[in-house]
Amino acid sequence: MTKDKIIQATIRNFAKYGYEGASMRKIAEEVNIKPASIYYFFENKQNLFIQAIKVILEHHFTSMKGTFEQYQTEKLHTIFSELFDNIVRHHTSNQEETKAYVLMVNSAIPEIKEEVRNYLATYNVWLVEQLTEEIASRNPHLDTSEIKEIIDYFIFLGNGLFWGVIIYEKSEMQKNLKQATNLMNQYLNQSLGSEKDE
């Protein structure tokens, strides 16, 4: 579909040239259409880039949600480990989207920043709710603040892995992933005490 092709070309161009350099002409050339044809699908350049960031964010949510649902019945150590693994896998296998995301967040378009803020708020609520439910159901001895600390620790390490994908080579990221998983496991062992993680 032409609209989808335009969005994918936009993501590639934004990742390569940034907002100022990613022109409608370049995007149109890549899709093999006239620049004016883009306006049939998108009101203007800003609207096109907002739609592109929405696609990037939807891909991220689908990826994380799929991983969580796949391992939801496993022990907590496995759930956190697989979520870490997916953070690295998703962003390394979608490098253009990841690079475009970072550039878009730092662009001069307030609507894009707003879109990202809204997404992160929604995503974080979903993530915290899911993890809270799993931790609480398996560890009724933990209070709300203890559960929150576990989730905060996971988010802290997960954010480090995300930025690591942008900075480090693939081989270095595998070491970072292993370290993050080990740290999370140690923190879980400490936080869960003698209770069994089932």
N, C-alpha and C positions, 0 to 999 in steps of 0.2 A: 504494500500500500504506500502511495506517495507520501502521505503525511508522516508515517512511521520512518520512511527513508529520510525525509527532511530532518526529523528530530535526531536520528542517528548521525547524520552528517553534521548537524549543529553541535552535537556533543564532541565529535572528532575535531571540528574546527575550533571550538572553544578550548579544548585541551591543548591544541597546537598553537593558537594565536591569541587566546584571551578574548575578552569582550570586544575591545576596539578593533582587533585584527580579524575577527571572525565576521566577515562581511556577508551580506545576503548573496552577493555575486559568487563568492567562493562556495557557499553552501549550495546554491543553485547549480553551479558547474559540476559539483560532485554528484548531485542527483540527476544531472543531465536534463534540467528544465530551465526555463527562463526565470530570472530573478522575480519578475512580476507575478509569476505563478505561485510563489510562496505566500503572497498576500491573499490568495484564495483560501488558504488554510489557517493563516495566522494574521492577526490584525497589524502587527508591526514587529520589529526586531526584538523589542523587550518582551512582548507576549510569547514569541517563539522561544526565547531563552528561559522564560518562566516555565513553559511547558516541558522544555528539555530537563530542567532541574527536577520537575515532578516525576519524570520517567526514571531518572537516576535514583531518586528517593524511593520510588515504588519497587525498583529492582532490589534495593538494599533491604527493605522491609520484608519482601517476599522471601529473600534468601535467609534472613535471620529467623523469621517465623517458621519456615520449612524445617530448618535445622532443629529449632526448639521442639516442634511437634514430633519430629522423627525420634528424638532421644528423651522425650518427656518422661517416659516410664523408667528410664535408667536411673542409676544412683546419681546423687548431686554432683559428685566429682566428674562423672562422665558428661553430664549436661553442660557444666561450665567448660570443660575441656573441649567439647565439640563446638560450643559457641565461639570460643577463642579461635579454634581451627578455622571456623567458617569466616570469621572476621578477616583473617589473613587470606584465605582462599578466595573469598568474594572480591576483595580489593586488588589482589594480585592478578586475578583472571579478568578483571574489568578495569584495567589501568587507565584507559581513556576516560571512563566515567569518573573514576576516583580523582584524576587530575582536573577534569572539568569541574567537579564538585568543589574542590579546594579553590580554584580560580573564581568560580561563580560566587562562593561565599564571600570572597574578598573583592567582588566587583562593586561598581558604584550604583548598583540597582537596588534600591531599598526593598522592592517587592520580592526580589530573590532572597534577600536576608530574612525577610518576614516568612517566606515560604519554608525556608530551612528551619527557622525558629519554631514554627508551628509543627513541622514534621518531627523535630527532635522532642518537642513536648509530648506529642502523641505517642511516638515510639518509646520514650522513656517510661511513660505511664503504663503502656502495654508490657514492657519488659519487667518493670518493677512488680506489677500485679501478678504476672505469670510466675516469676521467681519467688515472690513472697508466698504464693499459694503452695508451691512445691516444697519450699523449705519448711514452712509452718506445719504442713500436713505430716511431714516425716519427722519433725523435731518439735513436738509440742512444748518441750522444756524451754525453748528459746522465746524471749519476749520480742516485742516489735522493734525495739532499738537494736537488739543483737542481730535480728534478721536484716535490718536496714544496713548495718555495718558490713555484713557479708556481701550484700548487693553493691554497696558503694565501692567495696574493694574490687569486685569484679569489673564494675564500670571503669574504675581508675586504670586497671591493667588493660582492659579492652581498648580504651582510648590510646594508651601507649602503643598497643599493637597497630592500631589504625595509622597513627603518625609514623610508626616505624616502617610500614609498607611504603610510604612516600619517600622516606629518607634512605633506607637500607636496601642492599641487594638481597636477592631471594635466599641465598645461603645464610646470610646473617639473620634474616627474618625467621628461619627455621630454629635458630638458636634462641631468638627472642621468644618465639612461641613456646618452646620447651621450658624456658625460664618462667614465663608467665603462668603456664600450667602448673609447674612445680610450686610456685609461690601461692597460687590459688588453693592447691591441694593442702599445703601446709596450713594455710589460714583456715580452711574448712575443718581440718583435723583439730586444730586448736579451738575453733568456735563451737564445734559440735560436741566436744568433750568425749565422753565414753559412749554416747548414744550412737547407735548404728545408722549409717547413711544408707537407706534403702529406697 
